[in-house]
């Protein structure tokens, strides 16, 4: 069983438990920003940074145990992030929907619910917690389910960051109507990282689609290279979460990369 298979198995069990405790009819959407706010923030001129709150991961172990979500995402907003990603998977990443709600209360940036979304119920949860976007992982979904979840997310006013790892997954994402494609440099079968995956796949993505590089991004040199390759955004988590001063770390990274923070 791959790491992804293991996570999906626990996701199904946890989803069943949450659905029994909180019926979908009782979920009410909170303001997550204007429709497509996440996409618009990433599509703005320059290289946008999606700064991520992540306490731990199966590959890295503990990253920032007991972190205050509000403090971290507030620092990201002040440091120049265009959007914020919040890990909400519980068993392997120690996240929660409460983290997403706390992030929504602490900052005005578009928020991505980063989780293993396999069911429309999770879209309703995301909207109810104030998300602006959700992650849809092609490797975790059948083609029909991917297309349906993307359409349902759109109907709820949520953008969908559709994540791919190879050419076949990219074709499925495009067929499903993806408007934001995330290229994950991390192989979810064994969690190894190859940053070159972004540069191999990005030229195959049609113009007009927002492209996000995910995983393994930690330096200004990498950001400059992504910008030069026409990538719209980079998702950075561990590099910022491990720094004692994530606001300064992000601001310095943007400055060294020659990137322009929103509103500056």
Rosetta silent file (secondary structure, phi, psi, omega in degrees, C-alpha in Angstrom):
SEQUENCE: XXXXXXXXXXXXXXXXXXXXXXXXXXXXXXXXXXXXXXXXXXXXXXXXXXXXXXXXXXXXXXXXXXXXXXXXXXXXXXXXXXXXXXXXXXXXXXXXXXXXXXXXXXXXXXXXXXXXXXXXXXXXXXXXXXXXXXXXXXXXXXXXXXXXXXXXXXXXXXXXXXXXXXXXXXXXXXXXXXXXXXXXXXXXXXXXXXXXXXXXXXXXXXXXXXXXXXXXXXXXXXXXXXXXXXXXXXXXXXXXXXXXXXXXXXXXXXXXXXXXXXXX
SCORE:     score description
SCORE:     0.000 S_00000001
   1 L     0.000  127.551  178.705    0.000    0.000    0.000 S_00000001
   2 L   -74.514  167.861  176.628    1.409    3.393   -1.020 S_00000001
   3 H   -59.092  -41.649  179.467    1.387    6.397    1.303 S_00000001
   4 H   -61.990  -44.312  179.465   -1.446    7.855   -0.778 S_00000001
   5 H   -59.754  -41.804 -179.887   -3.501    4.658   -0.483 S_00000001
   6 H   -64.094  -43.600 -179.372   -3.031    4.657    3.277 S_00000001
   7 H   -65.861  -40.558 -179.902   -4.092    8.297    3.590 S_00000001
   8 H   -64.883  -35.891  178.752   -7.149    7.757    1.386 S_00000001
   9 H   -63.629  -44.357  179.386   -8.239    4.786    3.518 S_00000001
  10 H   -72.287  -31.458  176.825   -8.155    6.867    6.698 S_00000001
  11 H   -60.925  -43.582  179.673   -9.783    9.793    4.877 S_00000001
  12 H   -62.527  -42.538 -179.758  -12.795    7.628    4.001 S_00000001
  13 H   -65.809  -44.336 -179.753  -13.139    6.451    7.602 S_00000001
  14 H   -67.039  -36.358  178.408  -12.826    9.969    9.039 S_00000001
  15 H   -62.747  -42.957  178.982  -15.256   11.336    6.451 S_00000001
  16 H   -61.646  -39.528  179.411  -17.870    8.786    7.448 S_00000001
  17 H   -66.566  -45.166 -178.113  -17.471    9.772   11.088 S_00000001
  18 H   -67.460  -38.100 -179.479  -17.762   13.515   10.414 S_00000001
  19 H   -64.957  -35.243  178.304  -20.771   13.101    8.141 S_00000001
  20 H   -69.444  -34.522 -177.861  -22.580   11.163   10.864 S_00000001
  21 H   -80.154  -35.348 -176.580  -21.797   13.865   13.435 S_00000001
  22 L  -131.985   96.357  179.268  -22.554   16.897   11.226 S_00000001
  23 L   -59.356  147.904 -176.510  -25.116   16.354    8.432 S_00000001
  24 H   -59.240  -30.032 -179.344  -24.376   18.276    5.252 S_00000001
  25 H   -63.536  -22.514 -177.546  -27.652   20.171    5.644 S_00000001
  26 H   -90.070   -6.572  179.405  -26.288   21.845    8.770 S_00000001
  27 L   -82.099  128.972 -179.856  -23.173   23.182    7.039 S_00000001
  28 L  -124.587  129.884 -175.262  -23.463   26.843    6.113 S_00000001
  29 L   -67.547  136.986  170.822  -20.884   28.612    3.971 S_00000001
  30 L   -95.744  158.375  177.498  -18.822   31.417    5.478 S_00000001
  31 L   -62.078  120.611  178.019  -17.494   34.234    3.293 S_00000001
  32 L  -109.057   14.633 -174.647  -14.362   32.914    1.617 S_00000001
  33 L   100.680  174.237  179.804  -13.830   35.966   -0.565 S_00000001
  34 L   -64.876  151.365  175.510  -15.214   36.718   -4.001 S_00000001
  35 L   -53.711  136.625  179.143  -15.694   33.775   -6.388 S_00000001
  36 L    67.290   20.699  177.931  -12.392   32.890   -8.078 S_00000001
  37 H   -62.799  -36.022 -179.773  -10.442   35.087   -5.642 S_00000001
  38 H   -65.181  -49.273 -179.629   -7.804   32.355   -5.331 S_00000001
  39 H   -61.236  -43.831 -178.176   -7.305   32.073   -9.095 S_00000001
  40 H   -63.917  -37.987  178.881   -7.196   35.831   -9.549 S_00000001
  41 H   -64.590  -37.101 -178.738   -4.579   36.216   -6.808 S_00000001
  42 H   -79.058  -26.687 -176.666   -2.354   33.632   -8.473 S_00000001
  43 H   -85.190   -5.948  179.914   -2.860   34.977  -11.984 S_00000001
  44 L   -62.691  157.452 -178.962   -1.712   38.509  -11.098 S_00000001
  45 L   -55.462  145.966 -178.949    1.564   39.696  -12.689 S_00000001
  46 L    90.503 -178.358  178.783    4.732   38.225  -11.185 S_00000001
  47 L   -95.896  116.407 -179.928    5.243   35.006   -9.255 S_00000001
  48 E   -84.235  148.606  175.258    2.672   34.570   -6.489 S_00000001
  49 E  -110.537  124.611  169.484    3.455   32.698   -3.277 S_00000001
  50 E   -98.203  105.183 -176.773    0.910   30.377   -1.690 S_00000001
  51 E   -89.233  134.147 -169.651    2.277   30.090    1.854 S_00000001
  52 E  -112.463  138.067  170.581    1.256   26.935    3.671 S_00000001
  53 E   -95.783  117.110 -177.301    0.444   26.116    7.283 S_00000001
  54 L  -147.554  116.708 -177.172    1.566   22.525    7.913 S_00000001
  55 L   -77.826  -35.769 -178.636    2.431   21.101   11.336 S_00000001
  56 E  -158.074  170.886  173.293    3.873   17.796   10.133 S_00000001
  57 E  -148.867  160.425  179.415    4.023   15.422    7.169 S_00000001
  58 L   -61.026  -28.787 -177.696    4.586   11.678    6.690 S_00000001
  59 L   -88.481  -38.686 -173.857    7.996   12.374    5.118 S_00000001
  60 L   -96.506  -14.054 -174.657    9.303   15.225    7.312 S_00000001
  61 E    72.154 -151.151 -178.422    7.700   14.333   10.632 S_00000001
  62 E   -66.540  132.917  179.908    6.992   17.194   13.047 S_00000001
  63 L  -112.361  -51.365  178.186    7.584   20.610   11.466 S_00000001
  64 L  -147.257   72.961 -176.630    5.999   23.134   13.815 S_00000001
  65 L   -60.392  139.503  175.359    4.112   21.285   16.571 S_00000001
  66 L    68.775   18.758 -177.560    1.514   23.288   18.434 S_00000001
  67 L   -66.067  149.846  174.019    1.783   26.230   16.088 S_00000001
  68 L   -87.433  114.828 -178.395   -0.788   29.023   16.280 S_00000001
  69 H   -59.039  -44.937 -178.851   -2.544   29.098   12.931 S_00000001
  70 H   -58.963  -44.024  179.160   -3.606   32.698   13.412 S_00000001
  71 H   -62.796  -44.750 -175.713   -0.058   33.826   14.171 S_00000001
  72 H   -67.632  -48.924 -176.706    1.431   31.972   11.211 S_00000001
  73 H   -70.544  -30.558  173.538   -1.079   33.029    8.556 S_00000001
  74 H   -62.995  -40.602  177.053   -1.015   36.605    9.852 S_00000001
  75 H   -63.983  -41.143  178.029    2.751   36.542    9.390 S_00000001
  76 H   -60.664  -43.625 -178.960    2.316   35.187    5.872 S_00000001
  77 H   -63.057  -44.449  179.248   -0.094   37.971    4.982 S_00000001
  78 H   -68.214  -30.529 -177.568    2.275   40.641    6.294 S_00000001
  79 H   -78.620  -11.300  174.926    5.243   38.951    4.607 S_00000001
  80 L   113.792   14.235  176.598    3.719   39.188    1.146 S_00000001
  81 L   -65.097  146.539  175.066    1.863   35.935    0.424 S_00000001
  82 L   -86.832  -27.067 -179.590   -0.766   36.089   -2.324 S_00000001
  83 E  -157.898  167.403 -178.971   -2.773   33.248   -0.764 S_00000001
  84 E  -127.296  136.736  173.518   -2.565   30.769    2.103 S_00000001
  85 E  -105.991  135.378  179.738   -2.836   26.974    2.082 S_00000001
  86 E  -124.151  118.061  175.270   -4.018   25.214    5.240 S_00000001
  87 E   -70.452  124.047  179.560   -3.505   21.473    5.749 S_00000001
  88 L  -114.513   -0.855  177.655   -6.696   20.059    7.261 S_00000001
  89 L   -70.954  132.492 -168.852   -5.925   16.314    7.142 S_00000001
  90 L   -87.359  -50.875 -165.385   -5.782   15.071   10.724 S_00000001
  91 L   -72.814  -34.624 -175.438   -4.055   11.730   11.054 S_00000001
  92 L  -104.818  -21.353 -176.899   -0.928   12.270    8.947 S_00000001
  93 L  -120.706   -3.888  178.565   -0.571   16.076    8.974 S_00000001
  94 L    58.038   32.498  175.673   -2.203   16.990   12.317 S_00000001
  95 L   -97.983 -178.705  179.241   -4.431   19.570   10.640 S_00000001
  96 L  -166.075  164.470  173.141   -8.131   20.236   11.076 S_00000001
  97 H   -66.482  -27.521  175.314  -11.059   22.255    9.816 S_00000001
  98 H   -61.421  -35.695  176.286  -10.672   24.313   12.978 S_00000001
  99 H   -61.101  -42.187 -179.770   -7.296   25.405   11.601 S_00000001
 100 H   -64.997  -41.987  178.090   -9.019   26.609    8.426 S_00000001
 101 H   -64.243  -39.454  178.493  -11.622   28.540   10.416 S_00000001
 102 H   -65.590  -39.026  177.737   -8.883   30.126   12.530 S_00000001
 103 H   -64.028  -40.156 -179.873   -6.989   31.112    9.390 S_00000001
 104 H   -63.557  -37.155  179.930  -10.129   32.694    7.938 S_00000001
 105 H   -73.061  -23.125 -172.224  -10.580   34.765   11.085 S_00000001
 106 H   -95.725  -18.669 -177.582   -6.922   35.833   11.096 S_00000001
 107 L  -148.037  161.664 -177.018   -6.332   36.996    7.525 S_00000001
 108 L  -100.962    1.069 -177.340   -8.096   38.339    4.454 S_00000001
 109 L   -72.296  155.366  171.699   -6.120   36.358    1.856 S_00000001
 110 E   -58.865  138.190 -177.338   -7.736   33.640   -0.296 S_00000001
 111 E  -114.175  133.351  173.635   -7.510   30.302    1.540 S_00000001
 112 E  -100.447  124.707  169.214   -6.895   26.875    0.043 S_00000001
 113 E   -81.879  109.688  179.945   -8.211   23.853    1.931 S_00000001
 114 E   -98.545  111.440 -176.754   -5.405   21.367    1.326 S_00000001
 115 L  -159.597 -174.775 -179.904   -6.674   17.867    1.989 S_00000001
 116 L  -102.933   85.532 -173.208   -7.518   14.639    0.229 S_00000001
 117 L   -80.828  121.013 -178.867  -10.893   15.594   -1.227 S_00000001
 118 L  -131.650   -1.731 -172.161  -12.890   12.576   -2.420 S_00000001
 119 L  -148.362  144.575  178.935  -16.500   13.516   -1.673 S_00000001
 120 H   -56.594  -27.472  178.521  -18.830   16.523   -2.159 S_00000001
 121 H   -56.527  -38.202 -179.086  -19.321   16.646    1.614 S_00000001
 122 H   -68.175  -28.197  174.953  -15.733   17.873    1.948 S_00000001
 123 H   -67.088  -43.026  177.751  -16.481   20.735   -0.442 S_00000001
 124 H   -63.323  -39.605  176.060  -19.348   21.822    1.795 S_00000001
 125 H   -59.703  -44.113 -178.265  -17.034   21.590    4.812 S_00000001
 126 H   -61.950  -46.501  179.137  -14.485   23.781    3.041 S_00000001
 127 H   -63.070  -39.296 -179.140  -17.068   26.431    2.171 S_00000001
 128 H   -67.787  -23.508  179.317  -18.444   26.322    5.714 S_00000001
 129 L   -94.694    2.009  175.752  -14.950   26.957    7.090 S_00000001
 130 L    91.205   19.122  178.993  -14.380   29.970    4.825 S_00000001
 131 L   -70.520  153.142  173.021  -12.172   28.439    2.138 S_00000001
 132 L  -102.144  -19.645 -175.294  -11.709   30.124   -1.226 S_00000001
 133 E  -155.087  162.055  176.017  -10.366   26.997   -2.958 S_00000001
 134 E  -131.824  156.236  175.645   -9.881   23.256   -2.546 S_00000001
 135 E   -93.771  130.197  172.203   -7.222   20.800   -3.665 S_00000001
 136 E  -119.259  118.480 -175.952   -8.270   17.990   -6.023 S_00000001
 137 E   -97.380  115.857 -176.728   -5.582   15.328   -6.505 S_00000001
 138 H   -58.099  -39.585 -177.612   -5.901   13.507   -9.830 S_00000001
 139 H   -64.509  -17.076 -177.472   -4.058   10.446   -8.445 S_00000001
 140 H   -98.510   -2.889 -170.654   -6.728   10.101   -5.741 S_00000001
 141 L  -133.330  146.210  168.153   -9.798   10.286   -8.004 S_00000001
 142 L   -71.158  156.819 -175.213  -11.454    8.516  -10.909 S_00000001
 143 H   -57.163  -44.012 -178.673  -11.890   10.727  -13.971 S_00000001
 144 H   -65.290  -41.380  179.765  -15.660   11.092  -13.542 S_00000001
 145 H   -66.122  -38.599  178.146  -15.348   11.952   -9.851 S_00000001
 146 H   -60.215  -48.792 -179.105  -12.648   14.527  -10.615 S_00000001
 147 H   -63.213  -40.311 -178.209  -14.833   16.297  -13.179 S_00000001
 148 H   -68.552  -43.747  179.759  -17.873   16.210  -10.895 S_00000001
 149 H   -65.381  -38.475  178.320  -16.019   17.532   -7.855 S_00000001
 150 H   -62.912  -43.643  179.599  -14.458   20.327   -9.892 S_00000001
 151 H   -66.244  -39.886  179.773  -17.887   21.369  -11.194 S_00000001
 152 H   -69.035  -35.897  175.489  -19.448   21.177   -7.729 S_00000001
 153 H   -61.270  -45.065  179.312  -16.633   23.242   -6.250 S_00000001
 154 H   -59.603  -40.793 -179.704  -17.270   25.895   -8.883 S_00000001
 155 H   -64.638  -26.374  178.138  -20.974   25.885   -8.040 S_00000001
 156 L   -88.815    1.300 -177.845  -20.073   26.617   -4.399 S_00000001
 157 L    82.243   15.170 -179.993  -17.841   29.517   -5.432 S_00000001
 158 L  -100.438  132.830  168.638  -14.662   27.533   -4.711 S_00000001
 159 E   -73.777  157.773  176.931  -11.698   27.428   -7.064 S_00000001
 160 E  -122.290  118.802  171.289  -10.117   24.011   -7.590 S_00000001
 161 E   -88.051  107.643 -174.661   -6.368   23.525   -7.605 S_00000001
 162 E   -95.317  116.334 -170.856   -6.103   20.301   -9.625 S_00000001
 163 E   -95.689  132.858 -179.706   -2.886   18.496   -8.773 S_00000001
 164 E  -129.463  161.897  179.473   -0.921   16.363  -11.236 S_00000001
 165 L  -127.383  -17.729 -178.320    2.328   14.418  -11.228 S_00000001
 166 L  -152.756  179.666 -175.439    2.755   13.287  -14.843 S_00000001
 167 H   -62.627  -41.481 -178.960    1.511   13.739  -18.410 S_00000001
 168 H   -62.617  -42.006  178.417   -1.356   11.236  -18.065 S_00000001
 169 H   -68.005  -35.156  177.044   -2.683   13.010  -14.976 S_00000001
 170 H   -61.487  -42.394  178.410   -2.329   16.354  -16.715 S_00000001
 171 H   -61.165  -40.630  178.301   -4.534   15.125  -19.569 S_00000001
 172 H   -65.536  -39.687  178.999   -7.175   14.038  -17.048 S_00000001
 173 H   -63.085  -44.191 -179.164   -7.008   17.431  -15.322 S_00000001
 174 H   -66.842  -39.725  178.288   -7.476   19.302  -18.593 S_00000001
 175 H   -63.355  -33.487  179.656  -10.357   17.035  -19.632 S_00000001
 176 L   -77.179   -4.432  177.535  -12.027   17.766  -16.280 S_00000001
 177 L    88.591   23.564 -178.476  -11.882   21.483  -17.055 S_00000001
 178 L   -59.143  133.814  174.930   -9.131   22.486  -14.647 S_00000001
 179 L  -106.915  -15.615  173.596   -8.386   26.221  -14.638 S_00000001
 180 E  -129.717  121.144  179.744   -5.618   25.960  -12.029 S_00000001
 181 E  -114.051  123.934  174.511   -3.113   23.111  -12.346 S_00000001
 182 E  -100.380  127.719  175.752   -0.705   22.304   -9.538 S_00000001
 183 E   -99.083  109.797 -177.691    2.381   20.301  -10.461 S_00000001
 184 E   -88.426  117.371  178.629    3.406   18.386   -7.362 S_00000001
 185 L   -75.179   -6.880  178.411    7.123   17.661   -7.342 S_00000001
 186 E   -96.063  127.450  176.332    6.485   15.115   -4.594 S_00000001
 187 L   -79.112  115.578 -175.125    5.632   11.564   -5.672 S_00000001
 188 L   -73.578   -5.348  174.989    2.691   10.570   -3.457 S_00000001
 189 L   -76.525  -38.893 -178.183    3.571    6.891   -3.742 S_00000001
 190 L  -132.956    0.259  176.973    6.801    7.259   -1.759 S_00000001
 191 L    67.778   18.684  171.575    6.967   11.038   -1.001 S_00000001
 192 L   -73.563  156.495 -175.042   10.250   11.527   -2.888 S_00000001
 193 E  -122.923  134.753  174.965   10.748   14.986   -4.443 S_00000001
 194 L  -139.299  101.174 -175.758   11.994   15.989   -7.911 S_00000001
 195 L   -63.822  -22.185 -179.797   11.676   19.722   -8.627 S_00000001
 196 H   -66.023  -16.247  179.718   12.422   19.110  -12.312 S_00000001
 197 H   -58.839  -39.647  179.605    8.923   17.646  -12.672 S_00000001
 198 H   -59.982  -45.797 -175.682    7.500   21.184  -12.803 S_00000001
 199 H   -72.652  -22.651  177.018    9.809   22.238  -15.616 S_00000001
 200 H   -78.685  -37.567 -174.373    9.067   19.075  -17.604 S_00000001
 201 H   -90.329  -31.816 -173.757    5.268   19.361  -17.378 S_00000001
 202 H   -55.175  -41.196 -179.336    4.669   23.123  -17.434 S_00000001
 203 H   -65.026  -13.830 -178.915    5.354   23.578  -21.181 S_00000001
 204 H   -91.461    0.004 -178.338    2.590   21.052  -21.903 S_00000001
 205 L   -95.187  126.982 -177.675   -0.090   23.138  -20.166 S_00000001
 206 L   -60.847  152.618  176.230   -2.158   25.389  -22.471 S_00000001
 207 L   -63.739  153.412 -178.486   -2.011   29.150  -22.034 S_00000001
 208 L    94.765  -13.237  177.943   -4.791   30.644  -19.939 S_00000001
 209 L  -101.639  130.971  179.463   -4.431   28.009  -17.215 S_00000001
 210 E   -74.562  131.425 -176.611   -2.808   29.078  -13.955 S_00000001
 211 E  -114.311  130.218 -178.793    0.191   26.869  -13.104 S_00000001
 212 E  -121.219  128.672  173.372    1.388   26.285   -9.529 S_00000001
 213 E   -89.264  129.741 -177.711    4.636   24.574   -8.540 S_00000001
 214 E  -123.381  139.871  171.899    4.232   22.496   -5.377 S_00000001
 215 L    76.851  136.315  174.353    6.769   20.874   -3.023 S_00000001
 216 L    79.636    7.894 -179.098   10.519   21.234   -2.768 S_00000001
 217 L   -95.083  120.874 -175.463   10.580   25.002   -3.313 S_00000001
 218 L  -144.790   -7.406 -174.173   12.810   26.733   -0.764 S_00000001
 219 L  -126.799  158.398  176.476   15.180   29.231   -2.405 S_00000001
 220 H   -64.184  -35.906  179.330   15.102   32.544   -4.234 S_00000001
 221 H   -61.767  -40.349  177.288   17.032   30.964   -7.112 S_00000001
 222 H   -64.598  -40.710  179.314   14.261   28.409   -7.566 S_00000001
 223 H   -63.200  -42.162  178.059   11.636   31.175   -7.536 S_00000001
 224 H   -62.697  -40.528  179.313   13.517   33.117  -10.214 S_00000001
 225 H   -65.480  -40.353  177.359   13.754   29.993  -12.342 S_00000001
 226 H   -62.422  -44.956  179.306   10.024   29.320  -11.947 S_00000001
 227 H   -60.641  -44.810 -179.252    9.204   32.889  -12.938 S_00000001
 228 H   -64.228  -26.048  179.437   11.458   32.680  -15.989 S_00000001
 229 L   -86.171    0.887  177.922    9.685   29.460  -17.003 S_00000001
 230 L    84.596   13.878  177.095    6.305   31.219  -16.948 S_00000001
 231 L   -73.716  139.368 -175.981    5.011   29.557  -13.771 S_00000001
 232 L   -83.084  -33.156 -172.092    2.359   31.675  -12.060 S_00000001
 233 E  -153.736  156.956  174.369    2.775   30.605   -8.427 S_00000001
 234 E  -128.364  134.554  176.024    4.764   28.510   -5.998 S_00000001
 235 E   -96.370  121.649 -176.999    3.363   26.773   -2.926 S_00000001
 236 E  -125.328  125.846 -179.686    5.847   26.894   -0.044 S_00000001
 237 L  -122.720  -72.035 -171.029    5.248   25.244    3.312 S_00000001
 238 H   -58.887  -40.499 -178.921    8.075   23.544    5.178 S_00000001
 239 H   -56.596  -41.184 -178.632   10.682   26.214    4.372 S_00000001
 240 H   -82.719  -37.599 -177.482    8.518   28.893    6.028 S_00000001
 241 H   -66.897  -28.245 -179.408    7.039   26.772    8.804 S_00000001
 242 L   -81.852  -13.804 -177.679   10.479   25.834   10.125 S_00000001
 243 L   -81.367  135.950  178.818   11.622   29.444   10.335 S_00000001
 244 L   -62.922  -23.631 -178.967   11.189   31.146   13.734 S_00000001
 245 L  -128.535   80.911 -175.199   10.075   34.307   11.906 S_00000001
 246 H   -62.921  -28.500  177.878    7.948   33.252    8.907 S_00000001
 247 H   -62.875  -51.061 -179.894    7.004   36.848    8.090 S_00000001
 248 H   -66.035  -40.558 -179.439   10.615   37.902    7.655 S_00000001
 249 H   -58.196  -44.035  179.894   11.539   34.623    5.939 S_00000001
 250 H   -69.115  -44.150 -179.188    8.875   35.147    3.287 S_00000001
 251 H   -61.425  -42.059  178.875    9.646   38.838    2.817 S_00000001
 252 H   -66.092  -41.903  179.513   13.367   38.116    2.388 S_00000001
 253 H   -60.303  -44.927  178.762   12.656   35.267   -0.028 S_00000001
 254 H   -64.431  -42.421 -178.981   10.460   37.521   -2.159 S_00000001
 255 H   -63.929  -45.147 -178.717   13.000   40.329   -2.060 S_00000001
 256 H   -67.355  -30.273  179.567   15.909   38.080   -3.050 S_00000001
 257 H   -81.647  -10.504 -176.658   13.838   36.565   -5.853 S_00000001
 258 L    73.676   22.020 -179.107   12.900   40.008   -7.133 S_00000001
 259 L   -88.742  152.726 -178.743    9.225   39.122   -6.749 S_00000001
 260 L  -101.884  119.100  178.097    6.549   41.721   -6.056 S_00000001
 261 L   -73.520  150.768  179.009    4.316   41.087   -3.050 S_00000001
 262 L   -56.979  135.303  176.044    0.605   41.938   -3.450 S_00000001
 263 L    76.310    9.582 -178.290   -0.170   45.578   -2.720 S_00000001
 264 L  -117.361    0.000    0.000    3.487   46.652   -2.660 S_00000001
